[in-house]
Amino acid sequence: MGGSVLNRSGVRVAVSVITAVVALWPVAAGSASNKAPVPVSPTNLVVSSPTSGGGYPEMPPVEGGCVGPSANNFNANHSESHLVVQPGTEQIVGSSKFFFDKYSTGYNFYLGSYNINGSSHSNNIVQGYDCSTTGTNGALNQSMPPSWTNTTDPNVAFDTKGRVYQTVLPFNAFWTNLHPDGEITVSYSDDFGAHWVTGNGGQALEQVPNSSSLQFGHVEDKQWTAVNHYAGNRFQDHVYSTWDIIDGNVGSTVKLRMATSRDRGQTFSPARTIVSASVDQMRNQYSQPAVDPSGDVYVAYTNIGVKTNQTDFFVTRSTDDGKTFSTPVKAGSGRLIGTTRVTNTTFRDGINFAFATSQDYPGHVYLAYNDFNGTQYNVYLVQSTDGGQTWSQPVSVNDDIASGNVADHFQPAVAAGPHGAVAVAFYDRRRICPNDPSVISNDVGRSNFCIDVSVQPYKDNGASTGAVAVGSNIRASSYTWDPQQPGLLVKADGTTQDLQTLGGLGQIACASHNDPCRNSFIGDYFGLAISGSSIYTLSVSTHYASNVAADNGTPLYYQQQVLGTISRSSLGI
């Protein structure tokens, strides 16, 4: 899904669980944390693997051009992820984009899900959207709908009975002007993501008029879900779905929509607008709903100016099951540098904030965001202990600001778990690109280029001070990875060149759907969740070689999804 207001946007890996005794990142003098480092042992487990399903191989896709499943045809990049832990257990369900066959530069993908329990894991395409699983006798060459060329934007949430939900945006490749453009649906699974059923009686929550996003009229984007998973609550198991509506015909305005299910996804209320475009900052985007233990529903979002790089973060609250919402309150502001990260790489910037509610203390809510200071991106945390009415001053999350080294920290995730645990995770570029076969030779030794995942733990004891940092940043990834894999070289003049191809096509995931790629994609966000015993991340890495060989015979280092696990007991939270 697109970073621009008008854009939308599995290889079997022989790898065991990787345990790395990783010291905390070095703490610079004057940084936010001055506690002595303690040993922690994050584990990393590759959970993505080849998957079979129908897809559209044409470049560009055409209506009726879907082909049926073949062995491991979703065997390329796995970008952008989200995950959730079933309350009271260590059972995880995740989701990410699964790119189709050799067509990553065509931005060709469907959503897939991950069933993860300890070291056991499996994955599959979310059924009901590709031509082989839409329920029309498996017929290919279908009209659109019932089949769609893509599904996008992973998000998952459990209820109290073990059902997991995902609000889905199926769409037709907008760069080919197919009709209709897309719709908003909800799918749910009762077996941890192995099988998915389309909720609301199989009907969309909202369907786009018979138009294409090239018309810039009514375009849906960035959908999300939250579920009241508090047993005994008056709104227990109610499901809340939110999304954006972009109208490029009236000054690129964006409003937020919502629908609610009060019968575990069987039916949903009619969609309605909960936040309209404001006068000064016209675009309300990237809505993220969450529920606190009292049953109050919060929706956080960015308010983006038409002629500015500043984004303001707002939060609105409903105390009546999503029927009405309070006047939004500004929680903070962050600056962007446009649609690409920095000049030395090609991947685009992602969603610049994340939002969570305490699982223990009503009214305690947390918002993490990144801000560009003219030199680098840094991550900050603001929080409220009075239901979003007032907000704390921002506190830096990455603890290397005073080090003098230039390094970006971006795409923050924030999560809360039982017994006051809170964590912020982010992609981190403070480590030099290593001399490793998975790193493109031209990139070895470069600074502010390759990527790790870092985590900062917090503890909230219910006081008015909210969540307090515990220790320093933790390097949660075992290996530093190259975002220009698989095989895209950035030349001195800013142009790009494919170092590896498959069937003559470059293999990097490409948001600009061209080859060689101009605007590549590592995902707009990644997953973070906290259970009773662990902090979990689900994020991209290109460190792990696939068993797919490029045209030149070398292994392709596709983006894989890696589960990171950090023991809470080792952190004292």
C-alpha positions in Angstrom: 0.0 0.0 0.0 1.2 3.4 -0.9 3.2 6.0 1.1 1.7 8.6 -1.2 -1.8 9.7 -0.6 -2.9 8.6 -4.1 -1.0 5.3 -4.2 -2.1 1.9 -3.0 0.0 -0.1 -2.3 8.5 -18.6 -0.1 11.4 -20.4 -0.5 12.2 -23.3 1.8 15.0 -22.1 4.0 17.2 -24.6 5.7 17.7 -22.9 9.0 17.2 -23.8 12.6 16.4 -21.5 15.5 19.2 -19.1 15.9 20.1 -18.1 19.4 22.4 -15.1 19.8 23.6 -13.8 23.1 23.4 -10.2 22.2 24.5 -7.4 24.5 22.5 -4.3 24.6 23.4 -1.7 22.1 26.2 0.5 23.4 24.7 3.3 25.5 26.0 6.8 24.6 26.8 9.3 27.3 23.7 11.5 27.9 21.3 9.0 26.3 17.9 8.2 27.7 19.1 5.1 29.5 22.1 4.7 31.8 21.4 1.4 33.3 24.1 -1.3 33.1 23.7 -3.8 30.2 22.4 -7.2 31.1 22.8 -10.3 29.0 19.8 -11.1 26.8 19.4 -14.0 24.4 17.0 -13.2 21.5 16.2 -16.1 19.2 15.5 -15.7 15.5 13.4 -18.2 13.5 12.6 -18.0 9.8 8.9 -18.7 9.5 8.3 -17.9 5.8 8.5 -20.8 3.3 7.2 -21.6 -0.3 3.4 -21.6 -0.6 1.0 -22.6 -3.4 -1.8 -20.5 -4.7 -3.4 -18.9 -7.8 -1.9 -15.7 -9.2 -1.6 -13.3 -12.1 1.7 -13.6 -13.9 1.1 -11.1 -16.6 3.1 -7.9 -16.7 0.8 -6.1 -16.2 -2.1 -8.3 -15.0 -5.1 -8.6 -17.1 -8.7 -9.6 -16.3 -9.2 -13.4 -16.7 -5.4 -14.0 -16.7 -5.1 -15.9 -13.4 -3.3 -19.2 -13.3 -3.9 -22.0 -10.9 -1.6 -23.1 -8.1 1.7 -24.8 -8.9 4.2 -26.2 -6.4 5.8 -23.3 -4.4 4.8 -20.5 -6.8 4.7 -18.0 -3.9 8.4 -18.5 -3.4 9.8 -15.0 -3.5 9.8 -11.9 -1.2 7.8 -11.8 2.0 7.4 -8.1 2.9 5.4 -6.2 5.6 4.0 -8.1 8.6 1.9 -8.1 11.6 1.4 -10.6 14.4 -0.8 -11.3 17.5 -0.5 -13.6 20.4 -3.6 -15.5 21.6 -4.4 -14.1 25.1 -3.1 -16.3 27.9 -1.0 -18.5 25.5 2.2 -18.4 23.4 0.2 -19.3 20.2 1.0 -16.8 17.5 -0.8 -15.9 14.2 1.0 -13.6 11.8 0.4 -12.3 8.4 2.5 -10.7 5.6 2.6 -10.0 1.9 3.7 -13.1 -0.1 5.1 -12.1 -3.5 4.1 -14.3 -6.5 6.7 -16.3 -8.4 9.2 -14.2 -10.3 7.0 -11.1 -10.5 8.2 -9.1 -7.5 9.1 -6.1 -9.7 5.5 -6.1 -10.8 4.4 -5.6 -7.2 2.5 -8.8 -7.4 1.4 -10.3 -4.0 -1.3 -11.7 -1.8 -1.7 -11.8 1.9 -0.5 -15.0 3.6 -0.7 -16.1 7.3 1.6 -17.8 9.7 0.7 -20.4 12.4 3.5 -20.3 14.9 3.7 -22.3 18.1 7.1 -22.6 19.6 9.5 -23.9 16.9 6.6 -25.3 14.9 5.3 -23.1 12.1 3.4 -23.2 8.8 2.1 -20.7 6.3 -0.5 -20.4 3.5 -2.2 -17.8 1.4 -5.4 -16.3 3.0 -8.1 -18.0 1.1 -11.1 -16.4 -0.7 -9.4 -13.8 -2.9 -7.2 -15.5 -5.5 -8.8 -17.4 -8.4 -8.2 -20.8 -6.9 -9.9 -20.2 -3.6 -12.9 -17.9 -4.2 -15.4 -20.7 -3.9 -16.6 -20.6 -7.5 -15.7 -24.3 -8.2 -12.0 -23.2 -8.5 -12.7 -21.8 -12.0 -9.9 -19.8 -13.5 -10.3 -16.8 -15.8 -12.8 -15.3 -13.5 -14.2 -11.8 -13.7 -13.1 -9.3 -11.0 -14.6 -9.9 -8.5 -14.9 -12.7 -7.3 -11.2 -13.0 -8.0 -8.7 -10.1 -7.3 -5.2 -9.6 -8.5 -3.9 -8.7 -5.0 -4.6 -8.5 -1.3 -2.7 -6.2 1.0 -1.9 -4.7 4.4 -1.6 -7.5 7.0 -3.3 -7.0 10.4 -4.5 -9.6 12.8 -6.3 -9.7 16.2 -7.7 -12.5 18.5 -11.0 -12.6 20.4 -11.5 -14.5 23.7 -12.5 -17.8 22.0 -9.5 -18.3 19.8 -10.9 -16.8 16.6 -8.4 -14.5 14.8 -9.6 -11.7 12.4 -8.0 -9.7 9.6 -9.5 -6.7 7.8 -8.5 -7.2 4.2 -8.2 -5.0 1.2 -8.5 -7.0 -2.0 -7.9 -4.9 -5.1 -7.2 -5.1 -8.8 -3.8 -3.9 -10.0 -4.5 -0.2 -10.1 -1.6 0.6 -12.5 -3.5 -1.3 -15.2 -6.8 0.5 -14.7 -8.8 -2.6 -13.9 -12.4 -2.3 -12.6 -13.5 -2.3 -9.8 -10.6 -0.9 -7.9 -11.2 -2.8 -4.6 -13.2 -3.3 -1.4 -12.9 -3.7 2.3 -13.7 -7.2 3.8 -13.0 -9.1 7.0 -11.7 -12.7 7.1 -11.5 -14.8 10.2 -10.0 -18.2 11.1 -10.8 -20.7 13.8 -7.7 -22.8 13.3 -4.9 -20.2 13.8 -4.7 -19.1 10.2 -4.8 -22.4 8.3 -8.3 -21.7 6.9 -9.9 -18.4 6.4 -13.6 -17.5 6.0 -14.9 -14.2 4.6 -17.0 -12.6 7.4 -20.1 -10.4 7.1 -21.9 -13.1 5.1 -19.3 -13.0 2.4 -20.2 -9.4 1.7 -17.8 -6.4 1.6 -17.9 -3.8 4.4 -17.6 -1.2 1.7 -17.1 -1.6 -2.0 -15.5 0.9 -4.3 -17.8 2.2 -7.1 -16.9 0.8 -10.5 -13.8 2.9 -10.8 -10.0 2.6 -10.8 -7.7 4.5 -8.4 -6.2 6.1 -11.6 -9.3 8.2 -11.5 -8.4 9.4 -8.0 -12.0 9.4 -6.9 -12.9 6.9 -4.2 -9.9 4.8 -3.2 -9.8 2.6 0.0 -6.5 2.1 1.8 -4.7 1.1 5.0 -7.3 -1.0 6.8 -6.8 -2.3 10.3 -8.7 -4.3 13.0 -9.0 -4.4 16.7 -11.0 -6.9 18.9 -12.2 -6.6 22.5 -10.4 -9.6 23.9 -11.2 -9.0 27.5 -13.3 -11.8 29.0 -16.4 -10.6 30.9 -16.3 -7.1 29.3 -19.7 -5.7 28.2 -18.3 -5.5 24.6 -16.4 -8.8 24.7 -15.5 -10.2 21.2 -16.8 -7.1 19.4 -14.7 -6.5 16.2 -13.8 -3.0 15.0 -12.5 -2.4 11.4 -11.2 0.9 10.2 -9.8 2.2 6.9 -9.0 5.3 4.8 -11.0 6.8 2.0 -9.0 8.9 -0.4 -10.7 11.4 -2.6 -8.2 13.0 -5.1 -11.0 14.9 -6.8 -11.3 17.3 -3.9 -7.8 18.3 -2.9 -6.4 14.9 -2.0 -8.6 14.6 1.1 -8.7 11.5 3.2 -11.3 10.5 5.8 -11.5 7.5 8.2 -14.3 4.9 8.1 -15.3 2.2 10.6 -17.6 -0.8 10.8 -18.3 -2.9 13.9 -19.3 -6.5 14.4 -21.1 -7.6 17.6 -21.6 -11.2 16.6 -17.9 -12.3 16.1 -17.7 -11.3 12.5 -21.0 -12.8 11.1 -22.4 -9.3 10.4 -21.1 -5.8 10.5 -22.8 -2.5 11.1 -23.0 -0.2 8.0 -19.7 1.6 7.4 -19.6 5.3 8.5 -17.2 8.1 8.7 -15.6 8.7 12.1 -13.0 11.4 11.2 -13.4 13.8 8.3 -10.7 15.8 6.5 -9.7 19.0 8.4 -9.1 22.3 6.8 -5.3 22.7 7.5 -4.1 19.1 7.4 -6.3 17.5 4.8 -5.3 13.9 4.9 -6.3 11.7 7.8 -4.5 8.4 7.2 -3.2 5.1 8.6 -5.9 4.6 11.2 -5.0 2.1 14.0 -7.8 1.1 16.4 -7.2 -0.5 19.8 -9.3 -1.4 22.9 -8.4 -0.9 26.5 -9.6 -3.1 29.5 -12.6 -0.9 30.1 -13.9 -1.6 26.6 -13.2 1.9 25.3 -12.2 2.0 21.6 -9.4 4.3 20.5 -8.4 5.2 16.9 -5.0 6.8 16.3 -4.1 8.3 12.9 -1.8 10.7 11.1 -3.0 14.1 10.0 -0.9 15.0 6.9 -0.6 18.4 5.3 -0.9 18.8 1.6 2.1 21.1 1.3 4.2 20.1 4.3 6.3 17.1 5.4 4.9 17.4 9.0 2.5 14.8 10.2 0.4 15.3 13.3 -0.7 12.3 15.3 -4.3 12.4 16.7 -6.2 10.0 18.9 -10.0 9.8 19.3 -11.9 7.6 21.8 -15.3 5.9 21.9 -16.9 4.9 25.2 -20.1 3.4 23.6 -18.8 0.6 21.5 -17.8 2.7 18.5 -21.1 4.4 18.1 -19.7 7.9 18.8 -16.2 9.3 19.1 -14.7 12.2 21.1 -13.0 15.2 19.5 -9.6 14.0 18.4 -6.7 15.2 20.6 -3.2 15.9 19.2 -0.6 13.5 20.7 2.5 14.6 18.8 4.2 15.6 15.5 6.9 14.1 13.3 8.6 15.2 10.1 9.2 13.1 7.0 11.6 13.4 4.1 9.3 12.3 1.4 8.5 8.9 -0.1 12.0 7.3 0.0 14.2 6.6 2.9 17.4 8.4 2.1 19.5 9.0 -1.0 21.7 5.9 -0.6 19.0 3.3 -0.9 15.8 2.9 -2.9 13.3 1.5 -0.4 10.4 3.8 0.4 9.5 5.1 3.8 6.8 3.3 5.7 4.1 4.3 8.2 5.7 6.6 10.7 3.8 5.8 13.9 2.2 2.9 15.9 -0.4 2.8 18.7 -1.3 0.5 21.5 -3.4 0.4 24.7 -2.4 -1.1 28.1 -3.8 -4.6 28.7 -4.1 -3.9 32.4 -4.8 -0.2 33.1 -7.8 1.5 31.5 -6.8 4.8 29.9 -3.1 4.1 29.5 -2.3 4.4 25.9 1.0 4.6 23.9 2.0 6.1 20.6 5.5 5.7 19.0 6.6 7.6 16.0 9.7 8.6 14.0 10.9 12.1 13.3 13.5 13.4 10.9 15.8 16.0 12.5 17.5 17.1 9.3 20.2 14.4 9.6 18.5 11.2 10.6 15.3 9.6 11.7 14.8 9.0 15.5 12.0 7.2 17.3 10.0 8.8 20.1 7.3 7.7 22.5 4.4 9.7 23.9 1.8 8.3 26.2 -1.4 9.2 28.1 -2.8 7.9 31.3 -6.1 9.7 31.1 -7.6 8.1 28.1 -5.9 10.3 25.5 -7.1 13.6 26.9 -3.6 14.8 27.7 -0.2 13.5 26.4 3.3 13.4 27.8 6.2 15.1 26.2 8.1 12.9 23.7 10.9 10.8 25.0 13.6 9.4 22.6 13.4 5.6 22.2 16.7 4.9 20.3 19.5 5.5 22.8 22.3 6.5 20.4 21.2 10.1 19.6 24.2 11.5 21.5 26.7 9.2 19.9 27.5 11.5 17.0 26.9 8.7 14.5 24.4 9.2 11.7 21.9 6.3 11.7 18.2 6.1 10.8 15.7 4.6 13.2 12.3 4.1 11.6 9.0 2.2 11.2 8.3 2.0 15.0 6.0 -0.6 16.4 4.6 -0.5 19.9 2.8 -3.2 21.9 1.5 -3.9 25.4 1.3 -7.2 27.1 0.0 -8.5 30.4 1.3 -7.4 33.8 2.4 -3.9 32.6 4.8 -4.9 29.9 5.3 -2.4 27.0 7.8 -2.4 24.2 8.8 -0.3 21.2 10.6 -1.9 18.2 12.0 -0.2 15.2 14.3 -0.8 12.2 17.8 0.4 13.1 20.7 1.4 10.8 23.4 2.1 13.4 25.4 -1.1 12.5 27.9 -1.1 9.6 27.1 -3.5 6.8 29.0 -6.7 7.5 31.2 -8.6 5.1 28.8 -11.4 4.5 27.6 -13.4 1.5 24.1 -12.0 1.9 25.3 -8.4 1.6 25.9 -7.0 -1.9 29.7 -6.5 -2.3 29.3 -2.8 -3.0 27.4 -2.4 0.2 29.9 -4.0 2.6 31.3 -1.5 5.1 28.6 1.1 4.4 27.1 3.0 7.3 23.5 4.0 7.7 22.6 1.5 5.1 22.0 -2.1 6.3 19.2 -2.8 8.9 18.6 -4.5 12.2 15.6 -4.7 14.5 16.0 -3.0 17.9 13.6 -3.2 20.9 13.3 -1.0 24.0 11.4 -2.6 26.9 9.2 -0.6 29.3 7.2 -1.3 32.4 3.9 0.3 33.4 2.8 -0.1 37.0 -0.4 1.8 36.6 0.9 5.1 38.0 0.4 8.5 36.4 3.9 8.4 35.0 2.8 5.5 32.7 5.4 3.2 31.1 9.1 3.7 32.2 12.1 2.5 30.2 13.8 -0.7 31.5 17.5 -1.0 30.5 18.7 0.0 27.0 18.0 -0.8 23.4 18.3 -4.5 22.6 19.5 -5.7 19.2 16.7 -8.3 18.5 18.0 -9.5 15.1 20.8 -12.0 14.9 22.0 -10.7 11.5 22.3 -7.3 9.9 20.7 -7.4 6.4 20.9 -5.5 3.1 17.7 -3.8 2.0 18.9 -3.8 -1.6 18.7 -7.5 -1.9 17.8 -9.4 -3.9 20.4 -7.9 -6.1 19.6 -4.2 -6.8 22.6 -1.9 -7.1 22.4 1.8 -6.6 24.9 3.5 -8.9 26.7 6.7 -8.3 24.4 8.7 -10.6 21.3 7.5 -8.6 20.1 5.0 -11.2 19.7 1.3 -10.4 20.9 -1.9 -12.0 19.8 -5.5 -11.5 22.7 -7.7 -10.3 20.6 -10.8 -10.4 17.5 -11.7 -12.6 15.2 -14.6 -12.8 13.7 -15.2 -16.2 15.2 -11.9 -17.2 13.3 -10.0 -14.4 14.8 -8.3 -11.4 13.7 -9.8 -8.1 13.6 -7.0 -5.6 10.2 -6.1 -4.3 9.2 -3.0 -6.2 6.5 -0.5 -5.1 7.0 1.4 -8.4 6.4 -1.9 -10.3 9.1 -1.2 -12.9 12.4 -3.0 -13.7 15.0 -2.0 -12.8 13.2 -0.8 -9.8 13.1 2.9 -8.8 11.2 2.6 -5.5 11.7 -0.7 -3.7 9.7 -2.1 -0.8 10.6 -3.7 2.5 7.1 -3.2 3.9 5.5 -0.1 5.5 5.5 -1.7 9.0 6.4 -4.9 10.9 4.9 -6.9 13.7 5.4 -6.7 17.5 3.5 -8.5 20.3 3.9 -9.3 24.0 2.8 -12.5 25.7 3.1 -13.4 29.4 6.6 -14.7 28.9 8.0 -13.1 25.7 8.4 -10.1 23.4 7.9 -11.2 19.8 8.9 -9.4 16.6 8.0 -10.4 13.1 10.1 -8.6 10.6 12.0 -8.7 7.3 15.5 -10.0 6.7 17.4 -10.7 3.5 20.2 -12.6 5.3 18.9 -16.1 4.7 19.7 -17.5 1.2 16.8 -19.1 -0.6 17.2 -22.3 -2.7 16.1 -20.3 -5.8 18.9 -19.7 -8.2 19.1 -16.5 -10.2 19.8 -16.6 -14.0 23.5 -16.4 -13.2 23.3 -19.4 -10.9 23.8 -17.5 -7.6 21.3 -17.8 -4.8 18.6 -15.2 -4.4 18.4 -13.5 -1.0 14.7 -12.9 -0.9 13.0 -11.0 2.0 12.1 -13.6 4.6 9.9 -13.1 7.6 11.8 -13.8 10.9 10.3 -14.3 14.3 12.4 -12.7 17.0 11.8 -13.8 20.6 13.1 -12.0 23.8 12.4 -13.5 27.2 10.6 -11.1 29.5 12.2 -12.7 32.6 15.7 -11.8 31.3 14.6 -8.2 31.2 12.8 -8.1 34.6 9.5 -7.1 33.1 
